[in-house]
């Protein structure tokens, strides 16, 4: 699971936790702040959440989450998630959109 590192100390063995934001894609997570990608993703309400890459252009995305876990990851840097950004959508996990290049779509 990659929970940290084990090291010897004068008091015995000590488990040093992994720093915040250090989990790689595919590792289990409870909140997006634990992931290098800043996206803790679950496919369904009953599945385990894992760190996942941010959404690429033309992929489904979530603009925000209230719980720290996404059903669709937010967009990569430079892209915007165009879709439902309502608080109701955040609560019901239906605030999905599509990632677009904001600079390109304005032209």
N, C-alpha and C positions, 0 to 999 in steps of 0.2 A: 504493500500500500504506500510505501514511501512516507512514513509518518515522521521520520527524523533520523538522527544518527545516535548510535550507542557508543559511549566513551567511558573509559576507566577514570575514576577519580579517587582521592584518598578515602572517600566515604563508601566506595564501591562503584558499581556500574550506574551510569546516569544516562537517561534518554533525553537528548536535546531536541526539542520540537523543531520541525522545519519552519523557517521564517514565513510570515504571511505572504501570500501571493506566490509561493514557490512550487505549487503543484503543476505537473505537466498535463497536457491533453491526455485524456483516458483515465486519469487518476480520480478516485472517489473524492467528493467534496460535499460540504454542507452549505456553502455560501460562495458567491463569485469572488469575494476578496481573497479566497484561498488559492485561486488559479492565476497562473502567469497571464493567461489570455483574458482574465476578468470575466469569464463566462462559465458558470456552473450550470450545466444543462441536464434536463431529464426528458425522456421521450413521452412518458405518461405520468399520471399522478402516483402510480404505484411503483415506478421504476427507480433504481438508485441513480442519484445524480453524479455526473462525472464532468471534469473539466473538458471543455471543447473549444475549438477555434472560433473566432468571430465570423459572422456571416459575410460572404463575399457578394460582389455586385450581382444583382438579379436573384439573390437568395432570399428566402423568408427570414424575417427578423422580428424581434420585439424591441420596442423603443425603450421600455423600462420595466423594472420588476419591483414589487413591494417586498418580496420575500427573500431576495438574494439568489434565487434559482430561476432559470429561464426555461421555457419550453422551446423557444427559438432564440438563439444568441443575438446580441446586438451586432450592428454592422462594424466592419473593419474601419480603421481611421480613413477619413476622407469621404466616407459614404454616409448617407442619411437613410433612416428607416421611415419610409413614407407609408403611413397607414394609421390605424386607430391609436391615438395617444391618450385616451381618456382614462380617468381614474377607475371607472367601472371596468374597462378592459384590463387594467392592471390587476384588479381584485379577482376577476373571473378568468384570468389568463387567456384572454381572447384578443389581446392588443397586438395582433400580428400585422406586419406590413412586408414590404419588399425593399431591399437595399438598392439605392440609386446613387450615382455620382452627382452630387448637387451642382457642381460646376458645369458638368456636361449638360444636365437637364435644363439649365437656365439659358443655354445658347439656342 
